[in-house]
Every structure is written in structure tokens, then in C-alpha cells.
Amino acid sequence: MDRWQTIIEPFRIHAVEPIRLTTEADRERSLEAAGWNLFNLHADDVLIDLLTDSGTGAMSRDQWAAIQHGDESYAGSPSWYVFLEAVQDLFPFRHVIPTHQGRAAERILFSALCGPGSCVPANTHFDTTRANVEYTGAEAVDLVIREGTVPSMIHPFKGNVDVAALEQLLEDRGDAVPLVVVTVTNNSGGGQPVSLANLRDVRRVCDRFAKPLFLDACRFAENAWFIKTREPGQADRPVKEIVREMASLADGMTMSAKKYGLANIGGWLALNDDAIAEQCRSLLILTEGFVTYGGLAGRDLEAIAQGLREVVDDDYLRYRIRSTAYLGEALVAAGIPCVQPFGGHAVYLDARSLLAHIPPLEYPGQSLAVELYRAGGIRGCEIGTVMFGRHPDGSEAPASMDLVRLAIPRRTYTQSHVDYVIEVARDVAARAPSLHGYRIVKEPAALRHFSARFEPVG
Ligand SMILES: Cc1ncc(COP(=O)(O)O)c(C=O)c1O
């Protein structure tokens, strides 16, 4: 097996979905109607949808079969116990609280622990964690290592927390910090992993200051695979064992099962502290549902449980990481600057550097994302000044990077789809100097990237 270079998908296609082919003229019209915001497009008008890897993957035969076992009892459904066992097999926290997706777990946790004046450090907060922290009146602080903010810098664990900076923050403002968050892998920082050594150091600091440590664990399996393949001494350990060690270093986790539950919906909050769990369950009942289903149907709980069994498979993870790197390597070979090394679930194009003639406040990431769609029907996602540039006090400033994320839905696209993406991106990059910026003509108070409307500049 090892001597062959071609990456093969470790699955066969069992059911197919049509892709509607469109022309550039069709896409120009769609863009104008969408206010040049790719979130506003009708998905039928997208050829290759790399907007997100969240909830967009293909479920397996065994997950569809598990759905038939879904039991919809309001309380104490057998499907709940199947789910609970699968979650605790990987993450043996005492309390597991099911939610409809990751951000519901975040909202519940941060509402219970944070408020005006508090401060939550993380490597990098994902947009929903930042928004949920800030919604309580608290401040979200990003403390990723310096290498994690420089797209071209090579480091095996660019998602690591800057431990000295965390220690300093806790010394200066420890009383204001209710918890520390580590995102694995670090999505907003380029899908970069966090090492076990770094997690152990963060744990040590949290112990010193008596602070709980929570994982934002959406992509735990990719993070564990990177640990296995990059961290000294980890190569011979089963992925499952590494995942359990990651969990053992934390006091709890928030999770979006739309990533590594391999499901289309779902999430959970898990933790050890009895008092906080009780408070969180009360909040759960208020808006999500009863404690044995949260915001989910019994059939969803079954699909997630089966997904969790599949996701720690070496063949799947090897293919996943290799096929993402295949896209990244081809883009870099074509002279397109990308965040390196490549993350697990996405390739991040460095739009600020490719479109250096577009100032950050004219959104180079938006410009590149729009052009990939206009030229080839590929939908990516701006992760930069549009997403992070507006601050709670109303001011606007450039984000630390202007990236376009091409996220790869799990088990969904084949290598020829990826080859098409490479061809289109090469064409767009060759025309980079002719691309222009955008201005925002309408935006909501928070999370503006989802619904803002734009206009081309010039
Ligand atoms: C790192 C990270 N945390 C949290 C979330 C939120 O999860 P959900 O979309 O299920 O609410 C996401 C979603 O993309 C994410 O990538």
C-alpha cells in the first residue's frame, strides 16, 4: 500500500447528489443579487461548495442504518444512552449535555461562567465562541504563539497557546478569568493543531491559577492525527488513546458534532464539575430541550454515536490529511501563498499577500473569495477583516490576517473536484493584480460576515 502515491478515497460512492453547472454570466447575476456575500447565495448556484466543513459531510452507510434505530422518547431514550456511551468512550467527562450544535454548548457554558468584566483567553477564539463570550459582556483574548499568526512560518503546532502570555494574563488579571479555552484544531488560525506538550503546559498553568480548562474540540480527531504524526514519541499510539489523553488534560469541552461527529447536526457540552453542570442543564432546558436529547432528535444522537466510532480510524484520517495537503501543495506550486503547513480540514489562502494592492479595510479576502466563485463557482469563506474587523465598541481595524478558507466537506468531493478547484485558483491568481476591493454597504451589529452586503470599490 505504502509505495503508491495516489491518494484514494477509502470509501465508494453509494448515493449521488447532482451538481448544477452554471456559467460565469449566471454567477455574475447571483453575486449581484447576493450583495457579493457568498453566504447569501442559493446553494444550487454553487459548483464546489467549500464554504465550510461543518455539517456538510457525507454520512456512512452505517450512520444511515443507525438513524433507523433512532428512538424519539422524550426522556431517557435508548438513543441517548448510545450517544452518551460513544461520547464518554472518547471523552470520559462526568456530565454530557447534548445540544443542537456547537454554539449552543458555547452559549450555555459562557452564560454560566462569564459576565461583564470577565476575560476568556484562548489560542484563537472561533467566531461563534468569541461572539458568545462577548455577548455576556466578557472579553475574548487570543493568545496563540507568534508562529500561528504568520501564514508563511512553518511550525508543526501553529495552534499552540503562548504559555508565557497566558501566565502573564493570569498574573495580571487572574480574578477576571473564569476559564481558559483551547481550540483543537485552531480553526480561525488556519486549522492548525495543538501539541500534547502544549496542552500539558496549559494544564499546568491552569492548575497553578486554579482555572478550569475547556477544549473547543470540534476537530479533535484531526488534531490527534497531527499529534500522532508530528509529535515525538506519539507515532505508535492509537488515535483513540491520544484523544483520551487530550480529554484527560481538560475539565470540559464544547463540541460541534457537525465536524467530528461526522454528522449533519449536533453538538454537546461535557464537563466534570457537578455544580456548573447543574447550572448548564437548567439553561439547556430553557432553550434546547430535555437533558437526554438537548436540541436533537433520537436519530441524530444515533448518527453522531456511529460517526464517533468511525472518526478515529487511521485509514480515514490518513486520507483526510493527505487529500487536504494535496490541494494545498498544488496551490503553493502555482505560486499562491497559503498558510503552512496545511491544516486538517481546509487550505487557507493568504489573500492579504496575494492581493497586496488591496488595503485590509477593502477586504482582500472577500475579493479573492468572490472571484473564485465568479470564475469557477467555487464557494470559499473569508476569514479576515470582514469576519473579525468590527469591534464591540463599533471601531473597525484590520484583522491579524486576511485569509480565504477552502474547507473540505468530509467524504464528499473526489480528487477530480479538487483538481478543478486547483485549475480555477491558478487562473484567478494569475489575474490577481486586476482584482479590486469591496466596501460594506449594510451590516448587522454582530457576526457581520454572515449577512453583510458589499459593493465593489472602483
Ligand atoms: C472551532 C469551532 N468552534 C465552534 C464552532 C461552532 O460550531 P457550530 O457551527 O456547530 O455551532 C465551529 C464551527 O465551525 C468551529 O469551527
The ligand as a MOL file (V3000), in Angstrom:
LIG
                    3D

  0  0  0     0  0            999 V3000
M  V30 BEGIN CTAB
M  V30 COUNTS 16 16 0 0 0
M  V30 BEGIN ATOM
M  V30 1 C -13.5220 25.8170 16.1940 0
M  V30 2 C -15.0130 25.9290 16.1640 0
M  V30 3 N -15.7020 26.1310 17.2970 0
M  V30 4 C -17.0330 26.2120 17.3150 0
M  V30 5 C -17.7790 26.1070 16.1570 0
M  V30 6 C -19.2840 26.2390 16.2460 0
M  V30 7 O -19.9170 25.0510 15.9510 0
M  V30 8 P -21.4020 25.0480 15.3060 0
M  V30 9 O -21.2450 25.5810 13.9040 0
M  V30 10 O -21.8180 23.6280 15.3550 0
M  V30 11 O -22.2590 25.9250 16.1260 0
M  V30 12 C -17.1190 25.9170 14.9570 0
M  V30 13 C -17.8790 25.8300 13.7020 0
M  V30 14 O -17.3910 25.9640 12.6160 0
M  V30 15 C -15.6980 25.8170 14.9440 0
M  V30 16 O -15.0070 25.6020 13.8300 0
M  V30 END ATOM
M  V30 BEGIN BOND
M  V30 1 1 1 2
M  V30 2 1 2 3
M  V30 3 2 2 15
M  V30 4 2 3 4
M  V30 5 1 4 5
M  V30 6 1 5 6
M  V30 7 2 5 12
M  V30 8 1 6 7
M  V30 9 1 7 8
M  V30 10 2 8 9
M  V30 11 1 8 10
M  V30 12 1 8 11
M  V30 13 1 12 13
M  V30 14 1 12 15
M  V30 15 2 13 14
M  V30 16 1 15 16
M  V30 END BOND
M  V30 END CTAB
M  END
